[in-house]
Amino acid sequence: LGDVVKVALTIKANRDLDYVTIIDDRAACFEPVEQLPQPIFTEGIYFYRENRDAATNIFVDHLPKGTYVISYELNANNIGSYSSGIAKIQSQYAPNITAHSAGSSISISR
């Protein structure tokens, strides 16, 4: 409880993609450290990140071929056992190009 957890999303693109959306559903026990939406430049890509009630949304205008790690921090704010959500990525120009992560269980204690 009270710890800061770092989420790292690893993206492997085997070709250049435009207008990519990433939706990272989070467990109910986490709140983002950075609450306000903001544009970010990291790993050689520019994206816009916004936090919603149950997910963090990331919008990438252009994702060149390669491997990228996008990370952000969360605060653990409730004790208990939770199911984490999955992260989904999809090209908005070619919706058949999509992928998702696996879910997992999270336990928060004092």
C-alpha positions as a Markdown table, in Angstrom:
| # | Residue | x | y | z |
|---|---|---|---|---|
| 1 | Leu | 0.0 | 0.0 | 0.0 |
| 2 | Gly | 1.4 | 3.4 | -1.0 |
| 3 | Asp | 4.1 | 2.0 | -3.2 |
| 4 | Val | 4.7 | 3.4 | -6.7 |
| 5 | Val | 4.4 | 0.7 | -9.5 |
| 6 | Lys | 6.0 | 1.3 | -12.9 |
| 7 | Val | 4.1 | -0.1 | -15.9 |
| 8 | Ala | 6.2 | -0.8 | -18.9 |
| 9 | Leu | 4.4 | -1.6 | -22.2 |
| 10 | Thr | 6.7 | -3.2 | -24.8 |
| 11 | Ile | 5.6 | -2.7 | -28.4 |
| 12 | Lys | 7.1 | -4.6 | -31.3 |
| 13 | Ala | 6.1 | -3.2 | -34.7 |
| 14 | Asn | 7.2 | -5.2 | -37.7 |
| 15 | Arg | 6.3 | -2.4 | -40.1 |
| 16 | Asp | 5.5 | 1.3 | -40.0 |
| 17 | Leu | 2.1 | 2.1 | -38.6 |
| 18 | Asp | 0.0 | 5.3 | -38.5 |
| 19 | Tyr | -2.6 | 6.3 | -35.9 |
| 20 | Val | -2.1 | 3.6 | -33.3 |
| 21 | Thr | -4.3 | 3.4 | -30.2 |
| 22 | Ile | -3.1 | 1.7 | -27.0 |
| 23 | Ile | -5.6 | 1.1 | -24.2 |
| 24 | Asp | -4.1 | -0.2 | -20.9 |
| 25 | Asp | -6.8 | -1.3 | -18.5 |
| 26 | Arg | -5.6 | -1.2 | -14.9 |
| 27 | Ala | -6.6 | -2.9 | -11.7 |
| 28 | Ala | -9.0 | -1.1 | -9.4 |
| 29 | Cys | -6.2 | -0.7 | -6.8 |
| 30 | Phe | -4.1 | 1.7 | -8.9 |
| 31 | Glu | -4.3 | 5.4 | -9.6 |
| 32 | Pro | -1.9 | 7.2 | -12.1 |
| 33 | Val | 0.8 | 9.4 | -10.6 |
| 34 | Glu | 0.5 | 11.8 | -13.5 |
| 35 | Gln | -3.2 | 12.7 | -13.6 |
| 36 | Leu | -3.3 | 15.2 | -16.4 |
| 37 | Pro | -3.3 | 14.3 | -20.1 |
| 38 | Gln | -0.1 | 15.3 | -21.8 |
| 39 | Pro | 1.9 | 14.9 | -25.0 |
| 40 | Ile | 5.1 | 12.8 | -24.5 |
| 41 | Phe | 8.2 | 12.3 | -26.6 |
| 42 | Thr | 10.2 | 9.2 | -25.7 |
| 43 | Glu | 11.9 | 6.2 | -27.4 |
| 44 | Gly | 12.0 | 8.3 | -30.6 |
| 45 | Ile | 8.2 | 8.4 | -30.8 |
| 46 | Tyr | 5.7 | 11.2 | -30.0 |
| 47 | Phe | 2.4 | 10.2 | -28.4 |
| 48 | Tyr | -0.5 | 11.6 | -26.3 |
| 49 | Arg | -1.4 | 10.0 | -23.0 |
| 50 | Glu | -4.7 | 10.4 | -21.2 |
| 51 | Asn | -6.0 | 8.7 | -18.0 |
| 52 | Arg | -9.6 | 7.6 | -17.8 |
| 53 | Asp | -11.4 | 6.0 | -14.8 |
| 54 | Ala | -10.3 | 2.4 | -15.5 |
| 55 | Ala | -7.6 | 2.7 | -18.2 |
| 56 | Thr | -4.7 | 4.7 | -19.6 |
| 57 | Asn | -5.1 | 5.6 | -23.3 |
| 58 | Ile | -2.1 | 6.3 | -25.5 |
| 59 | Phe | -2.5 | 7.7 | -29.0 |
| 60 | Val | 0.5 | 7.5 | -31.4 |
| 61 | Asp | 0.4 | 9.4 | -34.7 |
| 62 | His | 3.3 | 7.5 | -36.4 |
| 63 | Leu | 4.9 | 4.3 | -35.0 |
| 64 | Pro | 8.0 | 3.3 | -37.1 |
| 65 | Lys | 9.1 | -0.3 | -37.4 |
| 66 | Gly | 11.0 | -1.4 | -34.3 |
| 67 | Thr | 10.7 | -2.2 | -30.6 |
| 68 | Tyr | 9.5 | 0.5 | -28.0 |
| 69 | Val | 9.0 | 0.6 | -24.3 |
| 70 | Ile | 6.4 | 3.1 | -23.1 |
| 71 | Ser | 6.2 | 3.4 | -19.3 |
| 72 | Tyr | 4.2 | 5.3 | -16.7 |
| 73 | Glu | 3.8 | 5.1 | -12.9 |
| 74 | Leu | 0.8 | 4.2 | -10.7 |
| 75 | Asn | 0.2 | 4.5 | -7.0 |
| 76 | Ala | -1.2 | 1.4 | -5.1 |
| 77 | Asn | -4.1 | 2.8 | -3.1 |
| 78 | Asn | -6.2 | -0.2 | -1.8 |
| 79 | Ile | -5.4 | -3.4 | 0.0 |
| 80 | Gly | -6.6 | -6.7 | -1.5 |
| 81 | Ser | -6.5 | -9.1 | -4.4 |
| 82 | Tyr | -7.3 | -7.7 | -7.9 |
| 83 | Ser | -7.3 | -8.8 | -11.5 |
| 84 | Ser | -5.3 | -6.6 | -13.8 |
| 85 | Gly | -6.7 | -5.6 | -17.1 |
| 86 | Ile | -5.2 | -6.3 | -20.5 |
| 87 | Ala | -3.3 | -3.9 | -22.7 |
| 88 | Lys | -4.7 | -3.6 | -26.3 |
| 89 | Ile | -3.0 | -2.0 | -29.3 |
| 90 | Gln | -4.7 | -1.4 | -32.6 |
| 91 | Ser | -4.0 | 0.5 | -35.8 |
| 92 | Gln | -6.9 | 2.8 | -36.6 |
| 93 | Tyr | -6.2 | 2.7 | -40.4 |
| 94 | Ala | -5.9 | -1.1 | -40.5 |
| 95 | Pro | -8.1 | -2.5 | -37.6 |
| 96 | Asn | -7.1 | -6.0 | -38.4 |
| 97 | Ile | -3.6 | -5.1 | -37.1 |
| 98 | Thr | -4.2 | -5.6 | -33.4 |
| 99 | Ala | -2.7 | -7.4 | -30.3 |
| 100 | His | -3.3 | -7.7 | -26.6 |
| 101 | Ser | -1.4 | -8.7 | -23.5 |
| 102 | Ala | -2.4 | -11.3 | -20.9 |
| 103 | Gly | -4.1 | -10.4 | -17.6 |
| 104 | Ser | -2.7 | -11.3 | -14.2 |
| 105 | Ser | -3.6 | -11.3 | -10.5 |
| 106 | Ile | -2.3 | -8.6 | -8.2 |
| 107 | Ser | -2.2 | -8.7 | -4.4 |
| 108 | Ile | -1.6 | -5.5 | -2.4 |
| 109 | Ser | -0.8 | -5.7 | 1.3 |
| 110 | Arg | 0.5 | -3.4 | 4.0 |
